[in-house]
Every structure is written in C-alpha cells, then in structure tokens.
C-alpha cells in the first residue's frame, strides 16, 4: 500500500473527519500504510484534537511505525499570526510528542508511546 499515491491518501484522509472511532482508527492505519509525505503532520494535528482513547492509541502506534520520522520537525503555529507578531513558529519532533504520552494517566497510551519510541530509536 505504500506506493498507492497521493490520491489514495487524500481519499483516506477524508475519513479522518468521521465521528466514528472505528472509522478513524481504520483511516489512521491505512494512512500509515500509504505514507503520504505529510503523514506526520496529519497524525499529529489529529492527535492534538482527538478525544477518543482508541483513536489516540492508533495514532501513537502509527507514529512508531513510520521509519525515519523520529527527528521530523512539525511546525505548530499559523504563519499569518506569526508574521503579524514577528515570532518564530513553535516546533516539535515525533519523539517529543511520544515522550509527552509516557506519563499519560491512561496506561495503554503510555505503553504504546514507549513501544513507538523504541521502534523509532531502533530504525
């Protein structure tokens, strides 16, 4: 599935707008398999707003499956607001996001974050 292309990933990404956790989990799994170039940004953006624990779990697990994503830096701020204030954008790495979940009150999220970090470090 890794080489299915941008159009396929775009269609799958549309399912991230669903309100059904099982659909969201499946969309995350499929996107991880397709690996569009902006997969890390897509997953981290969705993780920030997601409330369902099972969907968060799928995202954290998926981040660990993305080889060479450990040091990817994701810009977190809106450029238009930054330009007006002449500030630098906030950035984060995949590893730093996963590390935030190591102390999550939900032990499943903490465990999957640890596994994902281990996968990234070994890749």
KOLDOKOL-834681 format. One line per field, with one value per atom (N, C-alpha, C): residue number from 1; chain; atom name; x, y, z. Coordinates in pm, whole numbers. Layout:
N
k = c(NUM ...)
c = c(A ...)
a = c(CA ...)
xx = c(X ...)
yy = c(Y ...)
zz = c(Z ...)
END
This chain:
123
k = c(1 1 1 2 2 2 3 3 3 4 4 4 5 5 5 6 6 6 7 7 7 8 8 8 9 9 9 10 10 10 11 11 11 12 12 12 13 13 13 14 14 14 15 15 15 16 16 16 17 17 17 18 18 18 19 19 19 20 20 20 21 21 21 22 22 22 23 23 23 24 24 24 25 25 25 26 26 26 27 27 27 28 28 28 29 29 29 30 30 30 31 31 31 32 32 32 33 33 33 34 34 34 35 35 35 36 36 36 37 37 37 38 38 38 39 39 39 40 40 40 41 41 41 42 42 42 43 43 43 44 44 44 45 45 45 46 46 46 47 47 47 48 48 48 49 49 49 50 50 50 51 51 51 52 52 52 53 53 53 54 54 54 55 55 55 56 56 56 57 57 57 58 58 58 59 59 59 60 60 60 61 61 61 62 62 62 63 63 63 64 64 64 65 65 65 66 66 66 67 67 67 68 68 68 69 69 69 70 70 70 71 71 71 72 72 72 73 73 73 74 74 74 75 75 75 76 76 76 77 77 77 78 78 78 79 79 79 80 80 80 81 81 81 82 82 82 83 83 83 84 84 84 85 85 85 86 86 86 87 87 87 88 88 88 89 89 89 90 90 90 91 91 91 92 92 92 93 93 93 94 94 94 95 95 95 96 96 96 97 97 97 98 98 98 99 99 99 100 100 100 101 101 101 102 102 102 103 103 103 104 104 104 105 105 105 106 106 106 107 107 107 108 108 108 109 109 109 110 110 110 111 111 111 112 112 112 113 113 113 114 114 114 115 115 115 116 116 116 117 117 117 118 118 118 119 119 119 120 120 120 121 121 121 122 122 122 123 123 123)
c = c(A A A A A A A A A A A A A A A A A A A A A A A A A A A A A A A A A A A A A A A A A A A A A A A A A A A A A A A A A A A A A A A A A A A A A A A A A A A A A A A A A A A A A A A A A A A A A A A A A A A A A A A A A A A A A A A A A A A A A A A A A A A A A A A A A A A A A A A A A A A A A A A A A A A A A A A A A A A A A A A A A A A A A A A A A A A A A A A A A A A A A A A A A A A A A A A A A A A A A A A A A A A A A A A A A A A A A A A A A A A A A A A A A A A A A A A A A A A A A A A A A A A A A A A A A A A A A A A A A A A A A A A A A A A A A A A A A A A A A A A A A A A A A A A A A A A A A A A A A A A A A A A A A A A A A A A A A A A A A A A A A A A A A A A A A A A A A A A A A A A A A A A A A A A A A A A A A A A A A A A A A A A A A A A A A)
a = c(N CA C N CA C N CA C N CA C N CA C N CA C N CA C N CA C N CA C N CA C N CA C N CA C N CA C N CA C N CA C N CA C N CA C N CA C N CA C N CA C N CA C N CA C N CA C N CA C N CA C N CA C N CA C N CA C N CA C N CA C N CA C N CA C N CA C N CA C N CA C N CA C N CA C N CA C N CA C N CA C N CA C N CA C N CA C N CA C N CA C N CA C N CA C N CA C N CA C N CA C N CA C N CA C N CA C N CA C N CA C N CA C N CA C N CA C N CA C N CA C N CA C N CA C N CA C N CA C N CA C N CA C N CA C N CA C N CA C N CA C N CA C N CA C N CA C N CA C N CA C N CA C N CA C N CA C N CA C N CA C N CA C N CA C N CA C N CA C N CA C N CA C N CA C N CA C N CA C N CA C N CA C N CA C N CA C N CA C N CA C N CA C N CA C N CA C N CA C N CA C N CA C N CA C N CA C N CA C N CA C N CA C N CA C N CA C N CA C N CA C N CA C N CA C N CA C N CA C N CA C N CA C N CA C N CA C N CA C N CA C N CA C N CA C N CA C)
xx = c(80 0 85 211 300 308 285 303 171 64 -67 -86 -8 -8 -91 -75 -137 -289 -346 -493 -554 -495 -546 -536 -422 -403 -502 -529 -625 -765 -804 -936 -943 -839 -835 -839 -765 -760 -899 -985 -1122 -1197 -1161 -1227 -1189 -1084 -1046 -1148 -1242 -1349 -1467 -1460 -1569 -1582 -1700 -1724 -1718 -1701 -1699 -1555 -1524 -1386 -1331 -1412 -1360 -1319 -1393 -1357 -1228 -1216 -1095 -973 -986 -875 -832 -930 -900 -834 -881 -820 -676 -650 -513 -424 -470 -392 -363 -464 -447 -350 -358 -266 -122 -103 31 87 2 45 76 -3 18 139 164 276 283 178 190 300 354 468 437 311 275 209 237 173 196 316 345 260 254 173 26 -23 -163 -193 -108 -131 -119 -18 0 -112 -156 -269 -393 -416 -535 -520 -402 -377 -408 -372 -395 -542 -629 -771 -853 -794 -868 -899 -1019 -1062 -1074 -1097 -1117 -982 -975 -851 -805 -899 -861 -803 -855 -802 -664 -648 -515 -415 -459 -373 -327 -421 -387 -287 -305 -213 -74 -67 63 134 58 115 165 85 123 249 265 386 511 499 614 648 551 573 634 645 699 850 920 1066 1119 1227 1294 1211 1105 1025 1064 1155 1189 1227 1304 1354 1277 1167 1089 1035 1055 1009 878 780 650 625 586 557 415 395 266 188 241 173 127 26 -27 67 117 214 158 31 -25 -20 -50 -41 104 194 334 393 357 411 366 243 192 267 298 366 518 568 710 773 708 757 800 880 922 813 790 689 735 637 667 690 786 812 818 801 813 857 918 956 859 857 772 811 940 988 938 940 897 748 669 525 503 571 557 601 705 753 649 571 466 363 340 240 294 423 480 422 377 321 170 107 -38 -107 -220 -294 -351 -367 -413 -290 -277 -156 -140 -249 -237 -167 -199 -134 13 43 182 263 204 274 296 193 210 310 315 414 555 573 703 744 650 680 714 640 666 802 836 969 1079 1058 1155 1169 1057 1061 1137 1112 1180 1330 1365 1507 1583 1512 1579 1578 1511 1504 1621)
yy = c(-119 0 126 110 224 309 253 325 354 366 390 534 625 760 859 982 1096 1088 1048 1045 948 833 735 789 846 902 1015 1094 1204 1152 1046 986 930 859 802 913 1021 1132 1193 1188 1240 1167 1042 965 1011 1093 1147 1248 1286 1377 1303 1173 1091 1110 1085 1087 947 847 707 663 629 590 475 376 263 307 401 454 534 613 692 603 500 407 341 299 234 332 456 558 585 592 612 496 375 256 258 293 297 407 523 632 595 527 484 390 306 214 288 391 468 560 611 701 822 905 1028 1115 1206 1286 1369 1405 1486 1404 1274 1184 1226 1269 1306 1426 1527 1644 1608 1522 1479 1412 1317 1241 1329 1414 1499 1601 1657 1751 1681 1561 1488 1446 1409 1369 1484 1606 1722 1745 1712 1739 1617 1499 1375 1353 1305 1278 1127 1049 904 836 761 694 592 519 417 480 594 663 720 777 825 709 595 476 442 442 410 510 637 740 721 703 684 559 454 331 356 426 456 540 635 719 634 529 441 356 337 256 335 465 549 560 480 480 617 657 783 906 889 1007 1065 1000 1039 1186 1235 1372 1471 1427 1518 1630 1750 1865 1913 1934 1978 2118 2206 2344 2349 2409 2406 2536 2642 2770 2817 2900 2959 3071 3062 3158 3300 3317 3451 3524 3452 3512 3542 3454 3473 3592 3608 3720 3853 3860 3983 4014 3911 3930 3918 3883 3862 3766 3651 3548 3426 3344 3217 3112 3021 2917 2816 2759 2651 2524 2443 2317 2205 2084 1965 1848 1749 1628 1517 1414 1298 1239 1229 1173 1256 1387 1470 1453 1435 1412 1278 1175 1044 1047 1122 1131 1197 1289 1353 1251 1148 1047 938 939 839 850 968 990 1009 966 981 896 946 871 740 732 608 521 412 331 270 246 193 295 423 527 540 528 535 418 300 180 187 226 232 342 448 553 501 424 364 269 187 94 170 278 356 423 476 536 433 314 206 171 164 135 243 367 476 477 451 452 337 227 112 117 216 223 298)
zz = c(0 0 0 30 44 -82 -197 -322 -392 -316 -377 -421 -370 -420 -343 -389 -323 -325 -437 -449 -348 -333 -237 -95 -61 72 98 -4 10 40 -27 -3 139 179 314 419 393 487 510 411 427 539 563 668 809 819 950 1002 918 960 1022 1025 1079 1230 1280 1424 1484 1401 1446 1473 1599 1633 1548 1517 1439 1298 1243 1110 1120 1226 1245 1265 1346 1367 1236 1158 1030 934 933 846 887 1016 1064 1019 1040 999 849 770 624 583 646 614 648 759 796 689 636 530 400 368 244 254 372 399 306 304 226 285 208 254 378 399 514 626 629 725 870 902 1040 1081 997 1028 1041 952 957 1090 1128 1251 1375 1379 1497 1510 1398 1403 1457 1410 1455 1602 1643 1781 1878 1840 1926 1957 1862 1881 1918 1910 1932 2080 2107 2245 2272 2169 2186 2211 2319 2359 2255 2197 2098 1972 1933 1815 1848 1967 2009 2008 2057 2059 1916 1822 1683 1626 1659 1609 1670 1800 1866 1814 1794 1737 1595 1517 1379 1370 1460 1459 1479 1558 1580 1459 1372 1252 1137 1153 1048 1062 989 997 957 1019 992 1026 1106 1141 1276 1345 1481 1491 1399 1409 1322 1263 1181 1269 1224 1299 1237 1322 1275 1329 1240 1278 1330 1447 1514 1506 1449 1455 1319 1319 1198 1152 1029 979 972 939 928 1062 1170 1303 1340 1301 1334 1262 1136 1060 1119 1165 1226 1355 1432 1559 1546 1428 1400 1501 1515 1606 1527 1592 1534 1558 1463 1484 1589 1662 1756 1675 1718 1650 1752 1703 1788 1703 1766 1695 1731 1651 1679 1814 1838 1966 2083 2071 2183 2210 2106 2125 2194 2148 2210 2356 2386 2524 2615 2560 2640 2689 2609 2644 2737 2766 2857 2998 3032 3165 3162 3055 3043 3150 3199 3301 3248 3116 3054 3026 3097 3083 2944 2872 2735 2645 2662 2581 2620 2748 2792 2736 2738 2688 2538 2462 2317 2279 2357 2331 2352 2458 2485 2373 2328 2218 2091 2064 1943 1949 2065 2080 2058 2111 2093 1945 1874 1731 1655 1688 1619 1647 1771 1807 1741 1713 1653 1500 1443 1296 1238)
END
